[in-house]
Amino acid sequence: YQNKADQYYYNILAKVNFPSNIEEAYYETFVVQSDFQSWTNISYKIYGTTLLWWLVCSVNNIQNPVFFPKAGTTLKYLKPAYVRAIIAQITNT
């Protein structure tokens, strides 16, 4: 949508869908340590950048990233070796 400052926002979570049956060879798991661990913090711990929080949410079918995951939650994440190829596929569609 467009706001008053003519900045545009795109809800990537509404457009990117990953299958629920991703082969185990492509992902690993991450256990949330605290109820206050944000998606950007999780992204940083996994990928070394806060910018891929949306990828973690998408793989786990998280539709509302406003809420943090609960401590003890196990999340799937795509192995870093596959991220570049997947982002290239997303941007080419």
VEXKE-895621 format. One record per residue (C-alpha): residue number from 1; residue in one letter; z, x, y. Coordinates in Angstrom, 2 decimals. Example, Ala and Ser with C-alpha at 12.3 -4.5 7.8 and 13.67 -1.06 7.14 Angstrom:
! residues 2
<node nr="1" rest="A" up="7.80" east="12.30" north="-4.50"/>
<node nr="2" rest="S" up="7.14" east="13.67" north="-1.06"/>
END
This chain:
! residues 93
<node nr="1" rest="Y" up="0.00" east="0.00" north="0.00"/>
<node nr="2" rest="Q" up="-0.20" east="1.05" north="3.63"/>
<node nr="3" rest="N" up="2.81" east="1.39" north="5.90"/>
<node nr="4" rest="K" up="3.05" east="1.48" north="9.69"/>
<node nr="5" rest="A" up="2.45" east="5.22" north="9.90"/>
<node nr="6" rest="D" up="-0.90" east="4.92" north="8.06"/>
<node nr="7" rest="Q" up="0.47" east="6.72" north="5.04"/>
<node nr="8" rest="Y" up="-0.77" east="5.57" north="1.66"/>
<node nr="9" rest="Y" up="1.29" east="5.33" north="-1.51"/>
<node nr="10" rest="Y" up="0.00" east="4.86" north="-5.01"/>
<node nr="11" rest="N" up="2.09" east="3.65" north="-7.91"/>
<node nr="12" rest="I" up="0.90" east="5.98" north="-10.64"/>
<node nr="13" rest="L" up="3.36" east="4.46" north="-13.12"/>
<node nr="14" rest="A" up="1.42" east="1.21" north="-12.98"/>
<node nr="15" rest="K" up="-1.84" east="2.94" north="-13.94"/>
<node nr="16" rest="V" up="-0.95" east="5.66" north="-16.45"/>
<node nr="17" rest="N" up="0.00" east="4.54" north="-19.94"/>
<node nr="18" rest="F" up="0.72" east="6.73" north="-22.93"/>
<node nr="19" rest="P" up="0.65" east="5.39" north="-26.48"/>
<node nr="20" rest="S" up="4.04" east="4.84" north="-28.07"/>
<node nr="21" rest="N" up="2.95" east="6.74" north="-31.18"/>
<node nr="22" rest="I" up="2.28" east="10.17" north="-29.67"/>
<node nr="23" rest="E" up="2.01" east="12.75" north="-32.43"/>
<node nr="24" rest="E" up="5.14" east="14.88" north="-32.70"/>
<node nr="25" rest="A" up="3.09" east="18.06" north="-32.25"/>
<node nr="26" rest="Y" up="2.50" east="17.12" north="-28.58"/>
<node nr="27" rest="Y" up="6.02" east="16.43" north="-27.44"/>
<node nr="28" rest="E" up="9.62" east="17.58" north="-27.56"/>
<node nr="29" rest="T" up="12.83" east="15.80" north="-26.65"/>
<node nr="30" rest="F" up="15.34" east="16.17" north="-23.86"/>
<node nr="31" rest="V" up="18.88" east="14.77" north="-23.91"/>
<node nr="32" rest="V" up="20.18" east="13.53" north="-20.55"/>
<node nr="33" rest="Q" up="23.45" east="15.29" north="-19.74"/>
<node nr="34" rest="S" up="24.86" east="13.09" north="-16.97"/>
<node nr="35" rest="D" up="24.58" east="9.53" north="-15.66"/>
<node nr="36" rest="F" up="23.67" east="11.11" north="-12.32"/>
<node nr="37" rest="Q" up="20.77" east="13.25" north="-13.57"/>
<node nr="38" rest="S" up="17.72" east="12.23" north="-11.54"/>
<node nr="39" rest="W" up="14.15" east="12.07" north="-12.78"/>
<node nr="40" rest="T" up="13.22" east="14.95" north="-10.49"/>
<node nr="41" rest="N" up="16.06" east="17.07" north="-11.91"/>
<node nr="42" rest="I" up="14.92" east="16.29" north="-15.46"/>
<node nr="43" rest="S" up="11.36" east="17.23" north="-14.51"/>
<node nr="44" rest="Y" up="12.58" east="20.51" north="-13.08"/>
<node nr="45" rest="K" up="14.58" east="21.37" north="-16.19"/>
<node nr="46" rest="I" up="11.60" east="20.60" north="-18.45"/>
<node nr="47" rest="Y" up="8.60" east="21.78" north="-16.43"/>
<node nr="48" rest="G" up="10.05" east="24.00" north="-13.69"/>
<node nr="49" rest="T" up="8.89" east="21.58" north="-11.00"/>
<node nr="50" rest="T" up="10.22" east="18.32" north="-9.59"/>
<node nr="51" rest="L" up="6.69" east="16.97" north="-9.19"/>
<node nr="52" rest="L" up="6.18" east="15.85" north="-12.79"/>
<node nr="53" rest="W" up="8.99" east="13.27" north="-12.89"/>
<node nr="54" rest="W" up="6.32" east="10.54" north="-13.19"/>
<node nr="55" rest="L" up="5.00" east="12.15" north="-16.38"/>
<node nr="56" rest="V" up="8.42" east="11.99" north="-18.03"/>
<node nr="57" rest="C" up="8.76" east="8.35" north="-16.95"/>
<node nr="58" rest="S" up="5.27" east="7.44" north="-18.16"/>
<node nr="59" rest="V" up="5.71" east="9.02" north="-21.59"/>
<node nr="60" rest="N" up="8.98" east="7.09" north="-22.01"/>
<node nr="61" rest="N" up="7.54" east="3.82" north="-20.67"/>
<node nr="62" rest="I" up="9.97" east="3.79" north="-17.74"/>
<node nr="63" rest="Q" up="8.67" east="1.16" north="-15.33"/>
<node nr="64" rest="N" up="11.41" east="1.43" north="-12.70"/>
<node nr="65" rest="P" up="12.33" east="5.05" north="-11.92"/>
<node nr="66" rest="V" up="14.80" east="3.95" north="-9.24"/>
<node nr="67" rest="F" up="17.50" east="3.91" north="-11.91"/>
<node nr="68" rest="F" up="18.62" east="7.14" north="-13.55"/>
<node nr="69" rest="P" up="18.81" east="7.35" north="-17.35"/>
<node nr="70" rest="K" up="22.21" east="7.14" north="-18.99"/>
<node nr="71" rest="A" up="23.94" east="10.26" north="-20.30"/>
<node nr="72" rest="G" up="23.08" east="10.83" north="-23.94"/>
<node nr="73" rest="T" up="19.64" east="9.20" north="-23.65"/>
<node nr="74" rest="T" up="16.97" east="11.10" north="-25.57"/>
<node nr="75" rest="L" up="13.67" east="11.30" north="-23.71"/>
<node nr="76" rest="K" up="10.30" east="12.44" north="-25.02"/>
<node nr="77" rest="Y" up="8.29" east="14.83" north="-22.91"/>
<node nr="78" rest="L" up="4.88" east="16.37" north="-23.33"/>
<node nr="79" rest="K" up="5.00" east="20.04" north="-24.14"/>
<node nr="80" rest="P" up="4.10" east="22.09" north="-21.07"/>
<node nr="81" rest="A" up="1.09" east="23.58" north="-22.88"/>
<node nr="82" rest="Y" up="-0.61" east="20.14" north="-22.88"/>
<node nr="83" rest="V" up="0.24" east="18.96" north="-19.36"/>
<node nr="84" rest="R" up="-2.71" east="20.53" north="-17.54"/>
<node nr="85" rest="A" up="-5.25" east="18.96" north="-19.91"/>
<node nr="86" rest="I" up="-3.60" east="15.54" north="-19.67"/>
<node nr="87" rest="I" up="-3.49" east="15.59" north="-15.87"/>
<node nr="88" rest="A" up="-7.16" east="16.60" north="-15.84"/>
<node nr="89" rest="Q" up="-7.99" east="13.58" north="-18.02"/>
<node nr="90" rest="I" up="-6.01" east="11.27" north="-15.73"/>
<node nr="91" rest="T" up="-7.72" east="12.54" north="-12.58"/>
<node nr="92" rest="N" up="-11.17" east="12.27" north="-14.17"/>
<node nr="93" rest="T" up="-10.82" east="8.57" north="-15.05"/>
END
